[in-house]
Amino acid sequence: MVAVLIVFALGVANFALHKAVLESGHPMLRQMPWFGRGMGGRATLAVEFIVLLGALLLAASGFTGWGRVYAGYTAMNGFGAWLVLTHRI
């Protein structure tokens, strides 16, 4: 149960990072393929939801290693968002 709560909290962080990047107006966002820009970026948020749902289902099934994998995914998202939001790329 703890793994599920941790994965959920990481998912909230991922959505917040994703939304911040989408709203940043970074020039790199204009270079995204059409399916990424569709519906104002909500298509990419749907993919983010599918990844979170998969991680939650695996964590709920007892595969706690997937919680660690999702934590790594969140760390990479955080680093990427930091790069975009601080205009380092």
C-alpha positions as CSV (number, residue, x, y, z in Angstrom):
1,M,0.0,0.0,0.0
2,V,2.9,2.4,0.8
3,A,4.3,1.8,-2.7
4,V,1.0,2.8,-4.3
5,L,0.9,6.0,-2.3
6,I,4.5,6.8,-3.2
7,V,3.8,6.2,-6.9
8,F,0.7,8.3,-6.7
9,A,2.6,11.2,-5.2
10,L,5.3,10.9,-7.8
11,G,2.5,10.9,-10.5
12,V,1.1,14.2,-9.1
13,A,4.7,15.6,-9.3
14,N,5.0,14.3,-12.9
15,F,1.7,16.0,-13.9
16,A,2.7,19.3,-12.3
17,L,6.1,19.2,-14.1
18,H,4.5,18.3,-17.4
19,K,1.9,21.1,-17.1
20,A,4.5,23.6,-16.2
21,V,6.6,22.7,-19.3
22,L,3.5,22.9,-21.5
23,E,2.6,26.3,-20.2
24,S,6.2,27.7,-20.4
25,G,5.9,28.7,-24.0
26,H,9.4,27.3,-24.7
27,P,10.4,27.5,-28.4
28,M,11.2,23.8,-28.3
29,L,7.5,23.0,-27.9
30,R,6.7,24.4,-31.3
31,Q,8.9,21.7,-32.8
32,M,6.9,18.9,-31.3
33,P,5.1,16.6,-33.8
34,W,1.4,17.3,-34.5
35,F,0.2,14.6,-32.2
36,G,2.1,16.1,-29.3
37,R,0.7,19.6,-29.9
38,G,-2.9,18.3,-30.4
39,M,-5.5,19.6,-28.1
40,G,-3.1,22.0,-26.4
41,G,-0.8,19.2,-25.2
42,R,-3.5,17.2,-23.6
43,A,-2.5,14.2,-25.8
44,T,0.9,14.1,-24.0
45,L,-0.9,14.4,-20.7
46,A,-3.0,11.3,-21.6
47,V,0.2,9.4,-22.3
48,E,1.5,10.5,-18.9
49,F,-1.7,9.2,-17.3
50,I,-1.3,5.8,-19.0
51,V,2.3,5.5,-17.7
52,L,1.0,6.5,-14.2
53,L,-1.8,4.0,-14.4
54,G,0.5,1.2,-15.4
55,A,2.9,2.0,-12.5
56,L,0.1,2.1,-10.0
57,L,-1.3,-1.2,-11.2
58,L,2.1,-2.8,-11.0
59,A,2.7,-1.4,-7.5
60,A,-0.7,-2.5,-6.3
61,S,0.1,-6.0,-7.6
62,G,3.2,-6.2,-5.4
63,F,5.8,-5.3,-8.0
64,T,7.5,-2.8,-5.7
65,G,10.5,-2.6,-8.1
66,W,8.3,-0.7,-10.5
67,G,7.9,2.0,-7.9
68,R,11.7,2.5,-8.0
69,V,11.6,2.6,-11.8
70,Y,8.8,5.2,-11.7
71,A,10.9,7.2,-9.2
72,G,13.7,7.2,-11.7
73,Y,11.3,8.3,-14.4
74,T,10.2,11.1,-12.2
75,A,13.8,12.2,-11.5
76,M,14.4,12.3,-15.3
77,N,11.3,14.3,-15.8
78,G,12.3,16.7,-13.1
79,F,15.7,17.2,-14.6
80,G,14.2,17.7,-18.1
81,A,11.6,20.2,-16.8
82,W,14.4,22.1,-14.9
83,L,16.4,22.4,-18.1
84,V,13.4,23.7,-20.0
85,L,12.0,26.0,-17.4
86,T,15.4,27.6,-16.6
87,H,16.1,28.0,-20.4
88,R,19.3,25.9,-20.2
89,I,18.3,24.2,-23.5
